[in-house]
């Protein structure tokens, strides 16, 4: 048999140079070997050396440069697996009498897919090949072709970049453009035990100097983290006649007092905390009014829910003709997220189609009637908003006010609902004059609707185009029903 072997010895220690490594060193022949003398074929094989108590191993392996074995100068794949070192390397093991040391083997730049040695062999340098998981310093690039999980703090001195869909970006810079100046925590204002003085609690926040038309550079935006330790017993600096004092903290952590409401500029350059009020030198009121940095999307939802949906343009209502039907012009309305499904690029703006005549549902303060109707039910109303459709009493000119509501539905039949009036008036003019006054109970489902207008109408009306029988009043964006 032409196969020749080499005795290989190795010793692996941890970086302290004292502690024996624990683990294995595995050698693989990646290709079949052919003995041209004895006509023997050796399939790829694996040889495992286990480190002893001294971190040493000795193993006998076939030499890679035997001229009677083809191919000549083949390569071992070596996998090192210890508690502090896991690495795959490629080496050749030329024949030599005696014992060959593992530390003397030359590591190869080898492509296992093509079986080609790609470049000049690189001599081993264990200290440069790995870092200790217990703590170490790496001076080169770290390329990770897998998920990276960090348990604990990750501090980066310099640029932290990431790539997404082929585009690279500085993560910290991208995040900074989404920040606003504001308080992240603390900042509460209280009256001291001495009512002439004010206490301010510990405060943390960011001041973001961001000029979108300014020079591109590392200081735009300029982020300043303010960590104010708190201060007790602050005396007022304003004159005795100054009732209100606003409290701010600048980028240097200095407390600022002023009589005027903070300006738009100051809301970007200072942490605005709130205000206090005094009379005769004694503070009697404090109010925290910070710019809250947390949950910006939820704060947008808070605002839109408070304002409610509203008509942006169009949507005028008018008489259809000599009848009890109405028309509605095409228009648009703002209703948060109602347009998300058909158009995620414009999720809050909806288009309401023109209708002539309008096909709408009728509603009381407690229910929406399912049938679509084209006629205005001028002879009935919902007294006191109790949900009971009741005939309008009194003379022929007794009048009520119908409310016309718009909704951001993609279905035209669901875009308009008409709610009955809840009060009666002796004349049409009195009904129209009462719009926006008195009490009225909107149907609770209409929190998602926008008031488009009112129809003041006499109970005996037959022609809504007659101004003596009906008056149409258009609602403002935030009109009271």
Buried (B, 14 or more C-beta within 10 A) or exposed (E): EBBEEBEBBBBBBBBEEEEBBBBBBBBBBBBEBBBEEEEEEBEEEEBEBEBEEEBBBEBEBBBBBBEBBEEEEBBBBBBBBBEBBEEEBBBBBEBEEEEBEBEEBEBBEBEEEEEEBEEEBEEBEEEEEBBEEEEEEEEEEEEEEEEEEEEEEEEEEEEBEEEEEEEEEBEEBEEBEEBBBBBBEBBBBBBBEEEBBBBBBEBBBBBBBBEEEEEEEEEBBBBBEBEBEEBEEBEBEEEEEBBBBBBBBBBEBEBBBBEEEBEEEBBBBBBBBBBBEBEEEEBEEBEBBBBBBEEEEEEEEEEBEEEBBBBBEBBBBBBBBEBBBBBBBEBBBBBBEBBEEEEEEEBBBBBBEBBEBBBBBBBBBBBEBEEEBBBBBBBBBBBEBEBBBBEBEEEEBBBBBBBBBBBBBEEBEBBBBBBBBBBBBEBBEBBBEBBEEEEBBBBEBBEBBBBBBBBBBBBBBEBBBEEEBBBBBBBEBEBEB
